[in-house]
Amino acid sequence: MVGESGAGKTTLLHLVLGLMGPTEGVVRLEGAPWSGVPERLRRPRRPRMQAVFQESHASLPPHRTGWEILAEPLEIQRRGTPATRRAAAARLAARVRFPETALDQQPGVWSGGLAQRLCLARALMLEPALLVLDEPFSALDPALAGHLLALLLEVKAAGTALLLSSHDLRLMGALCDRTLVLRKGAVLCQGGTGQLLSDPPHPHVRALLEAVPGLPASGPSGP
């Protein structure tokens, strides 16, 4: 999903995650109703859906170490032993280039980029069917963003569906098969990412393309 600030991207993500209910329509997860279902019935299915929010520090428990934060999803699901959970945490931290020495620390001492990387590692611990990402690269420098882009492409190739919210159309062109353009809380247009970005169907989409530094007005060629 792409759109300017206030377009409704985060609201739509919250609908998908079941954090709020739609005023009309139905949200389905893997073909079964998700919205309008009591939380006690949704809870067993929640591990299938994980999220990485833009405000990474706000989504991390401030008084737990990195080790504890990464092991928590496995503990809740009663998977493995303390030793195997710690090993899994080390593997995921390495995949997102989170330094193992920082796992002994608490989130308050981490930079925004470190916090964002740990949030991604935690979201991947349960190997979700759907990974929801709200501006996941906003706090990262270009080199690290490139590494995590490659990691998400691996996750996608392994069968995890990605639902991404961003204003970065280059990122969409590299990662997304389909793009939904939102404007003022409504769907402006949607379609295959390559086609939509190479031949913008609406002046607003062209304006979004032109607003990205270094991106030709005609858009990228797609994945």
ZAMAR-127794 format. One record per atom (N, C-alpha, C, CB): z negated, x, y negated. Coordinates in steps of 0.001 Angstrom, whole numbers, plus 500000, padded with zeros to 6 digits. Glycine has a CB too. Layout:
N
ZXY/...
This chain:
223
500000500848501180/500000500000500000/500000500888498765/498779499038499998/500858500553497825/500944501335496608/500899500392495414/502231502196496588/500370500882494319/500295500077493107/499419500756492080/499764498678493415/499564500361490831/498762500940489765/497318500468489892/499338500568488383/496418501064489105/495014500652489116/494900499172488780/494189501495488121/494095498451489560/493915497029489348/494939496150490030/493934496752487917/495840496757490816/496890495978491476/496349495141492634/497982496904491983/495193495526493195/494616494776494304/494561495540495609/495382493534494509/494824496849495569/494866497631496805/493512497637497515/495303499065496505/492452497954496777/491133498034497394/490671496667497880/490118498612496408/490967495626497132/490610494270497569/491269493942498900/491019493234496510/492531494286499042/493232494011500293/492636494818501446/494725494323500147/492251496065501184/491590496857502220/490271496206502637/491342498295501722/489516495695501678/488250495033502008/488473493783502851/487495494667500731/489569493076502616/489905491913503447/490190492353504880/491126491158502864/490941493427505021/491276493932506354/490020494387507089/492282495093506255/489113495033506365/487894495548506990/486853494459507251/487290496623506117/487099493265506742/486137492195506942/484935492287506021/485677492195508355/485063493038504924/483973493154503958/483954491979502992/484090494459503185/485040491231502956/485121489992502196/486111489079502900/485543490253500712/486029487785502626/486902486833503304/488048486383502425/486113485637503756/489200486073503001/490341485603502221/490130484170501734/491622485690503051/490701483855500582/490658482480500089/491696481620500789/490880482444498579/492696482259501376/493672481550502206/494277482544503178/494781480869501337/494857482030504250/495429482923505249/494380483431506231/496106484094504571/494829484199507213/493974484704508281/494273486178508511/494177483893509586/493236486971508693/493376488372509083/493181488460510589/492353489287508324/494105489145511268/493998489334512710/493916490819513033/495194488688513438/493133491144514026/493009492509514522/493455492527515971/491550493041514376/494513493276516237/495085493365517585/495383491978518148/494130494120518525/495881491096517269/496317489776517678/495248488703517711/496913489870518988/493977489097517590/492875488129517660/492310487894516261/491757488626518623/491807486693515956/491244486412514625/490153487406514251/490682484991514576/490186487848513009/489198488789512479/488447488164511307/489878490104512041/489183487563510382/488521486863509281/488016485511509770/489485486683508078/486930485030509155/486366483749509541/485601483770510841/487434482754509636/485384484964511405/484668485104512675/483254485597512376/485414486088513647/482208485045512998/480841485529512754/480729487028513027/479837484760513631/479935487692512220/479806489139512348/479302489552513728/478872489671511281/478464488746514345/477950489098515668/479085489185516700/476901488067516121/480186488443516453/481332488514517355/482287489637516962/482072487182517368/482267490009515678/483137491106515237/482544492472515561/483393491003513738/481226492533515635/480565493835515758/481052494646516953/479079493641515864/481236494057518144/481719494882519261/483115495460519036/481722494067520525/483896494856518137/485260495324517888/485345496295516723/486166494152517627/484284496433515964/484341497274514776/484654498742515062/483047497184514050/484214499317516194/484590500706516449/486103500924516500/483976501164517743/486870499867516766/488326499993516816/488930500205515432/488935498757517457/488137499959514397/488606500052513020/487647500944512232/488718498638512368/488151502042511695/487328502951510906/487968503132509530/487162504323511627/487155503535508549/487645503618507168/487170504894506495/487186502400506360/488002505375505563/487642506470504665/487828505942503247/488519507771504929/486717505839502502/486765505262501167/486963506338500107/485491504476500884/487460505919498950/487728506849497862/486448507519497363/488418506127496716/485378506752497232/484105507302496766/483355507863497968/483249506216496027/483717509076498362/483206509630499612/481695509855499584/483905510931499917/481163510394498494/479720510639498449/478924509341498600/479344511332497137/479425508269498010/478703506992498053/478671506406499457/479340505994497097/479593506813500330/479642506255501683/478906507120502703/481082506079502114/478238508189502248/477511509073503154/476010508919502958/477928510534502935/475239508878504037/473773508817503900/473261510114503276/473092508574505286/472575510040502146/472261511257501385/471227512170502020/471786510879500044/470397511660502927/469291512460503457/469534512926504893/468006511662503395/470798512853505346/471122513337506688/472040514550506579/471789512219507539/471964515444507546/472830516614507545/474224516241508058/472218517741508406/475152517149507863/476507516923508360/476534516711509866/477400518090507992/475727517470510593/475660517295512047/475243515865512396/474672518308512670/474204515378511719/473680514046512018/474686512954511647/472360513818511274/475381513146510529/476356512150510086/477509512040511081/476892512507508690/477988513172511573/479110513145512513/478690512607513881/479702514546512667/477477512903514299/477025512446515626/476667510966515627/475818513265516085/476375510398514456/475869509024514396/476772507989515077/475673508633512965/478109507996514852/478940506989515535/478827507057517056/480392507162515135/478742508270517609/478610508413519058/477232507959519530/478858509867519477/476207508215518719/474861507757519072/474790506234519105/473831508309518079/475370505595518106/475344504132518037/476027503525519256/476025503639516749/477136504152519680/477869503663520844/477308504194522168/479325504046520722/476250504985522077/475594505567523264/476577506353524120/474944504465524109/477339507177523435/478314508020524131/477806509450524192/479692507966523431/477826510023525382/477509511430525552/476035511760525421/478265512221524571/475774513054525390/474424513608525245/474339514300523886/474083514610526414/473141514667523448/473050515411522184/473950516645522152/471617515831521938/474049517339523285/474873518545523328/476360518210523203/474617519314524626/476830517179523925/478250516834523845/478595516224522490/478626515861524968/477648515506521886/477902514963520544/477995516077519513/476797513972520144/477164517076519644/477221518211518712/478538518971518876/476021519166518941/478983519123520122/480260519806520364/481417519020519768/480485520012521869/481372517682519903/482419516845519316/482412516952517801/482241515384519740/481209517009517211/481101517152515758/481711518478515302/479626517062515314/481467519537516038/482027520840515674/483551520816515752/481467521941516590/484102520177516785/485562520104516930/486191519329515772/485937519443518271/485604518174515428/486177517370514345/486046518076513009/485501516003514277/484920518746512779/484756519498511526/485829520574511411/483348520139511450/486111521259512512/487144522289512487/488526521685512212/487158523054513815/488798520514512759/490110519875512564/490376519545511104/490206518606513396/489325519182510367/489509518830508956/489152519998508028/488655517605508604/488905521171508615/488565522380507868/487286522219507056/489707522757506948/486307521604507676/484980521522507094/484171522678507672/484298520129507383/483659523608506837/482968524791507376/481725524417508171/482581525735506246/481605524992509344/480488524641510220/479151524974509577/480614525362511555/479099526017508754/477842526374508095/477359525263507161/478009527678507310/478287524483506602/477904523400505689/477379522177506426/479087523003504831/477543522136507751/477039520992508516/475515520935508535/477566521046509940/474865522044508234/473404522053508152/472905521481506827/472877523470508332/473822521248505887/473445520769504562/473553519243504477/474327521424503490/473036518715503383/473141517285503093/474229517037502057/471791516726502597/474765515823501979/475923515552501125/475753515924499655/476256514119501211/474531515923499137/474330516186497721/474803517546497256/472909516045497400/474928518508498170/475353519855497772/476844520082498001/474555520901498537/477539519094498581/478963519266498874/479816518884497677/479364518430500091/480965519520497567/481961519116496579/482592517792497024/483054520223496397/483346517179496123/484047515957496481/485020516164497623/484775515414495289/485678517325497636/486617517620498713/485939517761500057/487375518873498404/484773518440500087/484031518570501343/483554517203501836/482830519518501163/483040516396500927/482566515065501327/483710514235501887/481918514338500135/484891514331501279/486044513567501749/486462514016503144/487218513714500774/486414515317503379/486780515833504699/485784515361505766/486842517374504674/484499515358505428/483523514917506418/483682513427506713/482099515212505931/483993512638505692/484221511204505918/485382510990506880/484499510481504584/486439511778506733/487582511652507636/487193512053509057/488756512514507142/486445513153509193/486007513580510526/485154512509511187/485224514896510441/484232511912510427/483381510859510984/484218509664511427/482330510414509955/485231509301510632/486063508151510977/486850508387512258/487016507832509838/487152509638512556/487951509953513740/487108510133515001/488754511203513491/485795510154514870/484932510440516016/485121509440517151/483481510447515581/485372508174516817/485481507134517852/486931506865518247/484836505841517365/487865507679517784/489282507527518110/489729506083517878/489550507944519574/489688505622516629/489963504208516337/491413503824516565/489588503896514914/491635502533516775/492994502003516872/493615501875515488/492996500641517585/492774501645514470/493230501502513093/492350502341512193/493216500022512649/492986503190511391/492274504016510417/492707503569509024/492560505549510639/491744503074508246/492000502573506900/491592503645505899/491234501239506635/492499503997504989/492269505105504059/492525504637502633/493175506318504404/491514504775501781/491621504383500375/491695505655499526/490407503481499939/492886506001499040/493108507202498234/492460508421498901/492546507008496805/492842508763500126/492110509796500876/492271511204500354/492537509774502283/493283511478499530/493533512843499069/493158513058497609/494981513190499268/492488512072497003/492254512136495561/491361513302495146/491641510848495091/490476513770496033/489537514835495672/489933516200496239/488151514475496152/491142516309496793/491534517523497495/492575518313496712/492072517179498873/492514519650496851/493537520475496240/494808520379497091/493056521956496100/495984520768496537/497261520573497250/497322521225498622/498382521105496421/496751522439498763/496826523129500054/496057522368501124/496281524558499932/494849521935500795/494047521206501771/494634519828502034/492603521080501291/495173519198500995/495816517902501183/496983518018502159/496302517341499836/497723519112502079/498824519322503014/498335519450504444/499609520557502629/497205520145504639/496645520276505992/496218518914506537/495443521247505989/495543518113505703/495076516818506181/496228515840506385/494069516236505206/497293516007505603/498489515195505846/499041515487507237/499570515468504766/499113516766507596/499587517132508931/498663516567510010/499687518662509066/497357516583509751/496407516042510713/496618514537510892/494966516332510263/496830513812509797/497045512366509898/498354512055510622/497051511726508501/499354512888510456/500596512699511202/500345512877512700/501678513689510715/499471513817513072/499101513988514476/498360512753514988/498230515247514656/497423512255514179/496651511062514562/497586509878514765/495584510724513488/498529509734513855/499506508641513941/500373508789515195/500398508611512675/500823510005515481/501666510233516652/500914509958517948/502192511662516652/499573510104517907/498759509864519103/498488508382519335/497445510608518991/498906507524518397/498803506090518622/497865505332517702/498384505863519986/497209506020516766/496339505330515814/497176504803514656/495219506275515295/497018503523514346/497712502937513202/496991503337511920/497792501388513330/497756503631510876/497199504019509589/497517502952508554/497745505392509143/496498502550507806/496688501668506660/496199502436505445/495922500291506833/497128502809504575/496851503743503493/497038503079502142/497746504968503604/496065503268501265/496170502831499875/496291504065499003/494943501961499452/497308504104498149/497511505281497303/498414504931496130/498115506445498117/498367505764495106/499337505674494019/500357506796494116/498631505718492662/500193507668495141/501049508844495306/502228508487496216/500241510046495894/503397508292495630/504564507868496395/505127508990497262/505637507358495459/504859510237496902/505285511332497779/504520511283499090/505080512697497092/503240510979498994/502423510839500194/502940509699501062/500952510603499822/503288508584500448/503837507457501196/505112507857501926/504115506278500261/505975508591501220/507234508995501837/507054509894503031/508088509678500839/505979510693503023/505744511630504118/505014511003505295/504961512806503619/504225509958505037/503306509471506063/503583508055506551/501926509533505545/504138507204505700/504175505770506003/505560505291506421/503711504978504803/505614504460507454/506864503857507898/507252502678507012/506748503406509351/506244501913506579/506493500751505726/505566500813504515/506285499420506515/506037500305503404/505254500319502163/505222498929501556/505837501332501153/504035498553501094/503797497291500407/503455497630498961/502648496453501097/504217497109498014/503967497363496598/503232496166496011/505297497632495828/502042496431495453/501230495382494848/501282495495493333/499774495460495345/501213494333492679/501140494294491222/500356493057490795/502562494293490591/499284493265490048/498464492178489524/497993491230490623/499238491404488478/497585491815491769/497012491031492843/498010490315493732/496103490051492277/499283490578493565/500311489911494375/501247490946494965/501107488884493532/501921490572496066/502909491455496686/504195491391495869/503172491056498177/504597492519495324/505826492581494545/507036492749495457/505761493729493532/506921493665496414/507991493879497392/507431494693498549/509220494602496744/508169494728499640/507765495501500801/508998495838501616/506729494732501656/508858496856502476/509981497235503323/509802498638503865/511288497135502554/510832499137504561/510813500499505060/510631501474503913/512094500810505831/509744502468504094/509395503355502991/510594504134502466/508320504315503427/511377504709503373/512512505502502929/513487504693502082/513230506081504120/513823503496502547/514759502652501818/514170502195500489/515149501443502662/512900501799500514/512271501276499306/512173502345498217/510882500733499630/511878503588498608/511712504636497616/513029505275497193/510795505687498147/514029505271498059/515317505847497679/516166504869496877/516075506289498916/515900503575497066/516646502543496339/515666501490495857/517755501902497234/514888501782494805/513836500865494353/514374499468494066/513161501418493108/513772498435494685/514292497074494532/513813496366493264/513904496257495724/512945497045492478/512389496386491289/512111497453490223/511075495587491643/512276497135488953/512006498109487891/510591498678487924/512247497474486556/509620497870488358/508245498361488426/508119499468489466/507278497212488754/508818499352490588/508785500405491603/509408501680491045/509526499957492887/510510501550490323/511132502726489705/510174503375488705/512454502335489002/509424502557487962/508465503105487013/507355503878487730/507863501984486164/506915503362488883/505909504075489661/506442505409490159/505448503225490837/507718505425490555/508346506670491000/508422507671489863/509746506399491555/508822507220488708/508995508114487575/507665508653487077/509717507403486454/506572507978487413/505251508411486960/504673509526487815/504302507243486954/505302509837488965/504800510885489850/505409512213489435/505123510570491338/504597513203488991/505140514497488551/505938515186489647/504014515411488092/507100515657489301/507909516428490229/508707515610491202/507058517336490973/508638514279491123/509365513421492040/510579512860491333/508468512289492575/511794513054491866/512989512508491213/512895511009491072/514243512874491992/513508510461490032/513452509024489786/514073508226490916/514145508692488490/514998508835491665/515620508150492781/514720508066493998/516891508834493147/513590508859493960/512626508789495058/512976509744496184/512547507376495595/512049509938497139/512289510804498282/513201510131499282/510980511192498945/513641510913500243/514555510396501272/513830509691502383/515380511510501850/512478509777502371/511715509081503431/511306510038504510/512532507943504042/510529509552505494/510018510420506565/511149511033507371/509093509636507492/
